[in-house]
Amino acid sequence: MIIIVDGLNKHMFQPLLDDMFRLRARVFAGRLGWEVNIEDDKEIDQFDHMDPGYIIGVDEDMNVISCARVLQTTGPHMLSDVFNAILCGQDPVRSPNIWESTRFCVDTQRLKGEKSKHTVSTATCELMLGILEYAQDNGITDIVTVIDPVMDRVLKRSNNAPHGYVGETVPMGKVKALAALLDCTDERIANVREFAGIDGEIFVSEEEALKKLELRQIAQEMCLAALPDNELDLEAISKPGASLTDLREYCFDQLAKAETEAEMSAAVALMEMLSDKIGASDAEELQRLARKLPRSAEETRAKLTRSA
């Protein structure tokens, strides 16, 4: 799923942006070894303060799995102000209909088990589509992007080959860099969709995304508030990106370990808040438990151990 965050809605999605900036730090500073600015485990540069658009890929639990940034070329942008050596003296790209895409990255660690029939992951292709379809919807005719030769090959393998290049391929730190042009046409979008086998809508609405984020936040806060004595488990479950499956298993574990009626009530309350995500049979079990409380801790543990 793809969500768009920009200057109009960023105030609603700060937790998602923070996760995105942390992913960028892990990829660009950690995995690639780039010399980028890291603050509080987040990679943020001067162009992030210019209200760009962010194309953010998320999984079902709203964990950030990919991201890219798009910025108008009529003002400062990376090709004109940072990677201008690529231009070799040419004037930078300046057009209201050509935007720059940068900071393209995918969380390969989180997606390590992802199945794909191609060497290019589905998440990578979905992010490409997110950029192209967002651009097309906003009257952008072309995307210019600074890439290395590896990414150039990825684009070509995924039916998304650049239709042209700007400037020359030049050494840029430890790698070479070049600027590619991608037209945002129906044909290009259809080619990438066909390659990746992606059908239907890829964008998630603001309303649905906010609901999912709120659910995740409530679950994590409830874990922290309800069971303060279990510090080790709480530290693990309250990390950003904890999945609803993790929370479900965590709550069952806490119910099984409960020693007092207060501990059982706290864990049941948390699971009730997640009941629409953990399956009908579990939700029915939660309702039954809520009706039966208080009951002996030993009986509850035995019952839940059998049902889990």
GIZI-V733269 format. One record per helix or strand. SS is the DSSP state (H for helix, E for strand). FROM is the first residue (numbers start at 1). LEN is the number of residues. If there is no record, write none. Layout:
SS;FROM;LEN  SS;FROM;LEN
This chain:
E;2;4  H;10;3  H;14;18  E;38;2  E;42;2  H;46;4  E;53;6  E;64;9  H;78;4  H;84;4  E;98;9  H;122;16  E;142;6  H;149;9  E;164;9  E;175;9  H;186;11  E;203;1  H;206;21  H;231;7  H;244;14  H;261;13  H;280;13  H;297;11
